[in-house]
């Protein structure tokens, strides 16, 4: 074929694109095929991992539902059903809590909740190990696992009360951190777990655990710890406050009055009002060793004797303003 004919052939409209595509066809076609195969494989794996996951309250078995709309069902404690096979569930509990499959992990956490509610004696011997694994789940970056672990913590507090104290430190830290984060549904669940902790764990055991967090460098952690501290002290009762030392509580609350966050300051204010009421009703709470002052002193004198001038002034200002407000509102 002459050179002129070749040029004419190449000048035909579309022939350039046709030649280009034909020269690249052996590359693009396999890539497209691999992409489709990979996509199908990912969908199969995602569907298999979902299993019988609850989606918007309905159970979905491998139907090819997209992973993006899958949601874990957060079952309230009163709606949890008993275990079908207690012995088998107990044997596989630790393995489930160590699983890297987040769906299986959530199911194992819910089984911990079921044991706590229906068979707490069965899990008693392994409680420390279970709590350690729950703490690990609290650190899980997947929110569904984290929230389920938080709900598990609340049920553990409810069931085991003071028996959790030996394993409480890492659990308490994680709950304080989770209650201080920005994800609202995780934060609210963690706050409920902290309320359960202050409700079911005895104040004499819990207060020393909370004390260090009142000085934590994270202001949000300090605030949550202050609120827990404020809820726990009144549960001591008069004799408990006397044994612990009302002066120590006043000093702790006074230090929180100047804290960065309003939650800390409000918790301190509520605690000081409680302590003022206790002191004024039962002002023989001053240790008996202080024999040189047989007559009970006023709240003002007591604060001034136990605090620095600035701290005493702040405490008296807060308690007098609050008391005046209560009188005016009555």
C-alpha positions in Angstrom: 0.0 0.0 0.0 1.4 3.4 -0.9 2.3 6.0 1.7 -0.5 8.3 0.4 -3.1 5.5 1.0 -1.8 4.9 4.5 -2.2 8.6 5.3 -5.7 8.6 3.8 -6.6 5.6 5.9 -5.4 7.2 9.1 -7.5 10.3 8.3 -10.8 8.5 8.4 -12.9 9.9 11.3 -12.8 7.6 14.4 -10.0 5.5 13.1 -7.5 7.1 15.5 -9.6 6.4 18.5 -10.3 2.9 17.3 -6.6 2.2 16.9 -5.8 3.7 20.3 -8.4 1.6 22.0 -7.4 -1.5 20.3 -3.8 -1.0 21.3 -4.9 -0.6 25.0 -7.6 -3.2 25.1 -5.4 -5.9 26.4 -4.7 -3.7 29.5 -8.0 -2.1 30.3 -10.2 -5.2 30.0 -8.5 -7.3 32.6 -8.4 -4.3 35.0 -12.1 -3.8 34.7 -12.7 -7.5 35.2 -10.6 -7.5 38.3 -12.4 -4.5 39.7 -15.8 -6.1 39.2 -14.5 -9.3 40.8 -13.1 -7.4 43.8 -16.3 -5.5 44.2 -18.4 -8.7 44.2 -16.0 -10.4 46.6 -16.2 -7.4 49.0 -20.0 -7.5 48.9 -20.0 -11.2 49.6 -17.7 -10.8 52.6 -19.7 -7.8 54.0 -22.9 -9.8 53.6 -21.4 -12.9 55.3 -20.1 -10.7 58.2 -23.5 -9.2 58.7 -25.1 -12.6 59.3 -28.2 -12.1 61.3 -27.4 -8.5 62.2 -30.3 -6.4 63.4 -31.1 -3.6 60.9 -33.6 -1.0 62.2 -35.0 -3.6 64.5 -35.5 -6.4 62.0 -33.3 -9.4 61.6 -31.6 -9.7 58.2 -30.0 -12.9 57.1 -27.5 -12.8 54.2 -29.6 -10.8 51.7 -26.9 -8.6 50.3 -27.9 -5.6 52.3 -25.2 -2.9 52.0 -22.9 -2.6 54.9 -23.5 1.2 55.1 -27.0 0.9 56.5 -26.2 -1.9 59.0 -26.8 -1.0 62.6 -26.2 -2.9 65.8 -29.3 -3.1 68.0 -28.6 -1.6 71.4 -30.9 -3.7 73.7 -31.8 -2.2 77.0 -31.1 -4.4 80.0 -34.7 -5.1 80.8 -35.3 -6.4 77.2 -32.4 -8.8 77.2 -33.4 -12.5 76.9 -31.8 -15.3 78.9 -29.0 -17.4 77.4 -30.2 -20.5 75.6 -27.1 -22.6 76.6 -25.4 -21.3 79.7 -22.5 -23.8 79.8 -21.6 -23.4 76.1 -21.9 -19.6 76.3 -19.6 -19.5 79.3 -17.0 -21.7 77.6 -16.9 -19.5 74.5 -17.3 -16.2 76.3 -13.6 -15.2 76.4 -13.0 -16.3 72.9 -15.9 -14.1 71.8 -14.6 -11.1 73.7 -11.2 -11.6 72.0 -12.7 -11.8 68.5 -11.7 -9.4 65.8 -15.1 -9.7 64.2 -17.0 -6.7 65.5 -20.4 -8.4 65.2 -19.3 -11.5 67.1 -17.6 -9.2 69.7 -20.9 -7.2 70.2 -22.7 -10.5 70.7 -20.2 -11.7 73.3 -20.5 -8.4 75.1 -24.3 -8.8 75.2 -23.7 -12.3 76.6 -21.7 -10.8 79.4 -24.7 -8.6 80.1 -26.9 -11.7 80.1 -24.6 -13.5 82.6 -24.6 -10.4 84.8 -28.4 -10.3 84.8 -29.4 -13.9 84.9 -26.4 -16.0 86.0 -23.9 -13.7 87.8 -22.5 -16.5 90.0 -21.5 -18.4 86.9 -19.2 -15.6 85.7 -17.9 -14.6 89.1 -14.6 -16.6 88.9 -13.6 -15.0 85.7 -15.0 -11.5 86.4 -11.5 -9.8 86.5 -10.6 -11.3 83.0 -14.0 -10.3 81.6 -13.7 -6.7 82.9 -10.2 -6.5 81.3 -11.6 -7.5 77.9 -14.6 -5.1 78.3 -12.0 -2.3 78.9 -10.3 -3.4 75.6 -13.7 -3.1 73.8 -14.2 0.4 75.3 -11.0 1.4 73.4 -12.3 -0.1 70.1 -12.6 2.6 67.4 -15.9 1.2 66.2 -18.6 3.1 68.0 -21.0 0.1 68.0 -18.5 -2.0 70.0 -17.7 0.9 72.3 -21.3 1.7 73.2 -22.1 -2.0 73.7 -19.1 -2.3 76.0 -20.4 0.8 77.9 -23.8 -0.8 78.4 -22.0 -3.9 79.5 -20.1 -1.9 82.2 -23.4 -0.6 83.6 -24.9 -4.1 83.9 -21.7 -5.3 85.6 -21.9 -2.5 88.2 -25.5 -3.4 88.8 -24.8 -7.1 89.3 -21.5 -7.2 91.1 -21.4 -4.0 93.1 -18.3 -3.8 95.3 -16.8 -7.0 93.7 -15.6 -4.9 90.7 -13.4 -2.7 92.9 -10.2 -4.6 92.3 -10.6 -4.2 88.5 -12.2 -0.8 88.6 -9.2 1.6 87.8 -8.9 1.0 84.0 -12.6 0.7 83.6 -13.2 4.0 85.4 -10.7 5.8 83.3 -12.2 4.6 80.1 -15.7 5.6 81.2 -14.6 9.0 82.2 -12.9 9.5 78.8 -15.9 8.2 76.9 -18.3 10.4 78.8 -16.0 13.4 77.8 -16.0 12.8 74.1 -18.0 14.5 71.3 -20.0 11.5 70.0 -23.3 12.2 71.8 -24.7 8.7 71.9 -21.5 7.3 73.3 -21.1 10.1 75.8 -24.7 9.7 77.1 -24.3 5.9 77.5 -21.0 6.5 79.4 -22.7 9.0 81.7 -25.4 6.4 82.5 -22.8 3.8 83.2 -21.1 6.3 85.6 -24.4 6.9 87.4 -24.8 3.1 87.7 -21.3 3.0 89.2 -22.0 5.6 91.8 -25.3 3.9 92.6 -24.0 0.4 93.1 -20.4 0.7 94.3 -20.0 1.7 97.9 -18.8 5.3 98.5 -16.0 4.3 100.9 -14.5 2.1 98.2 -15.3 4.4 95.2 -14.3 7.8 96.5 -10.5 7.0 96.8 -10.7 5.8 93.2 -12.3 9.0 92.0 -10.0 11.3 94.0 -7.0 11.3 91.6 -9.2 12.2 88.6 -10.3 15.4 90.2 -6.9 16.7 89.4 -6.6 15.1 85.9 -5.0 17.3 83.3 -8.1 16.8 81.0 -10.8 19.4 82.2 -13.6 17.2 80.9 -12.4 14.2 82.8 -12.2 16.4 86.0 -15.7 17.5 85.4 -17.1 14.0 85.1 -15.1 12.9 88.1 -16.5 15.8 90.1 -20.0 14.9 89.2 -19.4 11.3 90.3 -17.8 12.5 93.5 -20.7 14.8 94.2 -23.2 11.9 93.8 -21.2 9.5 96.0 -20.6 11.6 99.1 -24.2 12.0 100.2 -24.6 8.2 100.1 -22.1 8.0 103.0 -24.7 9.3 105.4 -23.8 11.3 108.5 -21.7 8.7 110.1 -19.8 8.0 106.9 -19.0 11.7 106.4 -17.8 11.9 110.0 -15.6 8.9 109.5 -14.1 10.2 106.2 -13.8 13.7 107.5 -16.1 16.6 106.5 -13.1 18.9 106.4 -11.5 16.8 103.7 -14.7 16.9 101.6 -14.9 20.7 102.0 -11.2 21.1 100.9 -11.9 18.9 97.9 -15.0 20.8 96.9 -13.3 24.2 97.4 -10.6 23.2 95.0 -13.2 22.4 92.3 -14.9 25.8 92.7 -12.2 27.4 90.6 -12.1 24.7 88.0 -12.2 25.5 84.2 -15.5 23.9 83.4 -18.9 24.9 84.8 -19.8 21.2 85.4 -17.0 21.0 87.9 -18.0 24.2 89.6 -21.6 23.2 89.8 -20.8 19.8 91.2 -18.6 21.5 93.9 -21.5 23.9 94.7 -24.0 21.1 95.2 -21.6 19.2 97.3 -20.8 22.2 99.5 -24.5 22.8 100.1 -24.9 19.2 101.2 -21.9 19.5 103.5 -23.2 22.7 105.0 -26.6 21.1 105.7 -24.9 18.2 107.4 -22.6 20.4 109.4 -25.4 22.7 110.7 -27.7 19.9 111.6 -25.0 17.7 113.2 -22.2 20.1 114.1 -20.6 17.6 116.4 -18.9 16.1 113.3 -15.7 17.9 114.2 -13.2 15.3 115.3 -13.3 14.6 119.1 -9.5 15.3 119.3 -10.1 19.0 119.0 -11.0 19.3 122.7 -9.9 22.9 123.1 -13.1 24.0 121.2 -15.9 22.3 123.1 -18.5 24.6 121.7 -19.7 23.9 118.1 -18.5 26.7 115.8 -20.6 28.2 113.0 -20.3 27.1 109.4 -18.4 30.3 108.6 -15.8 29.7 111.4 -15.4 26.1 110.5 -14.7 26.9 106.8 -12.2 29.6 107.8 -10.4 27.2 110.1 -10.1 24.5 107.5 -9.4 26.5 104.3 -7.1 29.2 103.1 -8.6 32.7 103.3 -9.4 32.9 99.6 -10.9 29.4 99.5 -13.0 30.0 102.6 -14.3 33.2 101.0 -15.2 31.4 97.8 -17.0 28.6 99.7 -18.9 31.0 102.0 -19.9 33.2 99.0 -21.3 30.2 97.2 -23.2 28.7 100.1 -24.6 32.0 101.3 -25.9 32.9 97.9 -27.4 29.5 97.4 -29.0 29.5 100.8 -30.4 33.0 100.3 -31.9 31.8 97.0 -33.5 28.9 98.7 -35.1 31.1 101.4 -36.4 33.6 98.9 -37.9 30.8 96.7 -39.6 29.1 99.6 
